[in-house]
Amino acid sequence: MAYFITVEGIDGAGKSTHLEFIQSYLNKKNIQNKLTREPGGTEIGEKLRQLLLHDDMDVGTETMMMFAARHEHLITVIQPALQSNISIICDRFTDASYAYQQGGKGIDKSFVKSLEELVHPNLTPDLTFLFDLDPDTAHSRISNERNLDKFEKQSSTFFNGVRKVYLELAKAHSRFHVIDSSQTIDQIQQVISKKLDELVK
C-alpha cells in the first residue's frame, strides 16, 4: 500500500529537519517512497517556485500559480507514484495554501477551496505532520541562516495568521498530528516514529 504523507508548518518550525527521517523510516520498512516538495517537485514547478518565492504579485495570482504548480506536480509525480504503489512524502501541500494565502494574506477561504476541488477533488493526504512553533522563535531560527524569501521576510502578524489557520485545520481534520517543535530532535523523532507505526501497521 502506498501512503501520502505531508509535512507542514511555518517557516523555521523545523519541518525540513525531519523529512529525511520520515524517508529513512519508510526505507527501513521496505516501503518504496519519493520525497518531493511544493511549490516545486517538477521542472515547471521549480520555475514557478522561483517566481512565487521572490516576485511580488497579487494574492489571487499567487494562489492560482500555487495550484498551477500543484496540478503539474499531481499529474506528473504524485498520482503516478501512488498508482505504482510508491509512497509520497511531500514538503507542503494544499494546507499551506490555506495557511499562507488565507491565513497570512487574507484571501477568502472559498477561493482556495474552489481551487482545491478543481485540482484534486478526490485526493487527501493519509497523514499530515504539523510542526508547530511560536512565530518569533521560528523567525529567530531562520533569520541568520541565509537570504530569506518573500514569505520568510513577513511580519510576526503574518505568521500568527498562518499558524492560526494551520491549527484550525488540525482541529478539523483527523489526519493531522501536531508536533511541538520546541522539543529536542530526539523527542520529535520518537513522536514521528509512533505515528508512522500507527499508519503502516
VOGU-3710 file (C-alpha; in Angstrom, 3 decimals, decimal comma):
1> mayfitvegi> 0,000/0,000/0,000  1,209/3,494/-0,836  0,891/6,347/1,640  0,602/10,078/1,017  2,365/11,882/3,861  2,632/15,674/4,046  4,720/17,884/6,299  3,540/21,386/7,189  4,480/24,293/9,441  5,506/27,926/9,441
11> dgagksthle> 8,959/28,805/8,161  11,541/27,999/10,820  9,399/25,432/12,634  11,897/22,707/11,779  9,932/20,530/9,376  12,810/20,258/6,884  14,969/18,617/9,554  12,575/15,694/9,790  11,713/14,990/6,142  14,746/12,739/5,689
21> fiqsylnkkn> 13,945/10,977/8,965  10,473/10,110/7,643  12,012/8,832/4,421  14,558/6,794/6,384  11,729/5,253/8,423  9,890/4,153/5,261  13,109/2,806/3,769  13,694/0,654/6,856  10,162/-0,720/6,451  10,951/-1,527/2,804
31> iqnkltrepg> 8,244/0,882/1,676  9,142/2,414/-1,680  8,861/6,181/-1,465  9,620/9,504/-3,062  10,455/12,771/-1,279  9,169/15,889/-3,024  8,159/19,478/-2,283  5,767/22,310/-3,019  5,868/24,636/-4,689  8,104/22,649/-6,997
41> gteigeklrq> 8,599/18,944/-7,452  8,682/19,171/-11,260  10,729/21,126/-13,790  7,843/23,540/-14,377  7,020/23,638/-10,668  10,574/24,624/-9,753  10,447/27,509/-12,247  7,153/28,657/-10,742  8,677/28,275/-7,271  11,275/30,921/-8,056
51> lllhddmdvg> 8,550/33,366/-9,105  6,357/32,515/-6,127  9,096/32,879/-3,516  10,746/36,004/-4,869  8,378/38,069/-7,037  5,635/40,289/-5,639  2,183/39,616/-7,070  -1,481/39,842/-6,206  -2,519/37,175/-3,710  -5,094/35,795/-6,150
61> tetmmmfaar> -2,431/35,379/-8,817  -0,134/33,819/-6,219  -2,792/31,330/-5,108  -3,668/30,285/-8,654  0,019/29,922/-9,508  0,496/27,703/-6,445  -2,301/25,470/-7,684  -0,941/25,500/-11,243  2,366/24,168/-9,885  0,395/21,701/-7,731
71> hehlitviqp> -1,614/20,447/-10,714  1,597/19,721/-12,650  3,057/18,047/-9,550  -0,004/15,849/-9,100  -0,235/14,817/-12,745  3,447/14,075/-13,292  4,743/12,954/-9,877  2,276/12,335/-7,042  -0,533/10,422/-8,721  1,717/8,210/-10,888
81> alqsnisiic> 3,778/7,304/-7,820  0,762/6,423/-5,672  -0,735/4,386/-8,527  2,571/2,493/-8,762  2,489/1,722/-5,026  5,199/4,283/-4,250  4,548/6,373/-1,148  4,906/10,157/-1,293  6,463/12,382/1,376  5,637/15,958/0,416
91> drftdasyay> 7,102/19,104/1,957  3,885/21,202/1,983  0,659/20,628/0,077  -2,737/22,348/-0,128  -2,914/23,008/3,630  -0,098/25,507/3,045  -2,295/27,443/0,602  -4,962/27,834/3,269  -2,370/28,777/5,887  -0,280/31,208/3,846
101> qqggkgidks> -2,657/32,709/1,305  -5,787/32,683/3,504  -4,318/32,944/6,999  -1,318/35,081/6,135  -2,523/37,200/3,221  -6,260/37,242/3,779  -7,623/35,709/0,594  -11,121/34,266/1,008  -11,194/30,640/2,125  -13,731/29,826/-0,599
111> fvksleelvh> -11,224/30,885/-3,270  -8,701/28,323/-2,024  -11,423/25,710/-1,553  -12,651/26,105/-5,137  -9,123/25,555/-6,477  -8,642/22,536/-4,223  -11,859/20,976/-5,513  -10,821/21,686/-9,095  -7,249/20,383/-8,859  -7,559/17,364/-6,547
121> pnltpdltfl> -11,186/16,683/-5,586  -10,519/13,073/-4,567  -7,018/13,168/-3,113  -6,234/13,911/0,539  -3,056/13,079/2,491  -3,199/9,992/4,693  -1,140/11,706/7,394  -0,072/15,307/7,908  2,608/16,284/10,395  2,193/19,888/11,510
131> fdldpdtahs> 5,343/21,261/13,146  4,104/23,993/15,446  6,224/26,749/16,931  5,808/30,302/18,168  6,459/32,609/15,163  9,047/34,726/16,975  11,046/31,634/17,912  10,694/30,274/14,383  11,912/33,550/12,873  14,971/33,620/15,114
141> risnernldk> 15,913/30,169/13,781  15,989/31,250/10,149  16,956/34,919/10,254  20,692/34,231/10,315  20,780/31,128/8,121  20,556/32,501/4,569  18,951/35,043/2,272  15,259/34,998/3,090  12,499/34,608/0,508  9,488/36,941/0,433
151> fekqsstffn> 7,452/34,746/2,786  10,240/34,379/5,341  10,561/38,177/5,436  6,928/38,631/6,510  5,954/40,073/9,897  5,031/38,180/13,036  1,407/39,262/12,414  1,524/37,387/9,094  2,942/34,253/10,701  0,491/34,393/13,590
161> gvrkvylela> -2,252/34,294/10,947  -0,574/31,368/9,180  -0,199/29,465/12,432  -3,814/30,152/13,422  -5,163/28,625/10,209  -2,805/25,643/10,448  -4,089/24,888/13,958  -7,693/25,320/12,803  -7,076/22,816/10,014  -5,521/20,406/12,509
171> kahsrfhvid> -8,634/20,583/14,701  -10,906/19,996/11,721  -9,094/17,028/10,151  -8,089/13,851/11,970  -5,238/13,171/9,524  -3,231/15,928/11,251  -0,737/15,279/14,001  0,559/18,437/15,667  4,147/18,300/16,924  5,569/20,811/19,388
181> ssqtidqiqq> 8,732/21,936/17,598  10,283/23,336/20,766  11,139/19,749/21,777  14,513/18,141/21,073  15,088/16,402/17,743  15,124/13,018/19,508  11,805/13,707/21,230  10,235/14,814/17,957  11,502/11,784/16,072  10,086/9,465/18,720
191> viskkldelv> 6,682/11,051/18,140  7,068/10,765/14,356  8,007/7,086/14,632  4,989/6,343/16,799  2,581/7,981/14,328  4,194/6,239/11,375  3,947/2,906/13,234  0,201/3,511/13,511  -0,055/4,373/9,819  1,837/1,423/8,364
201> k> 0,891/-1,321/10,850
//
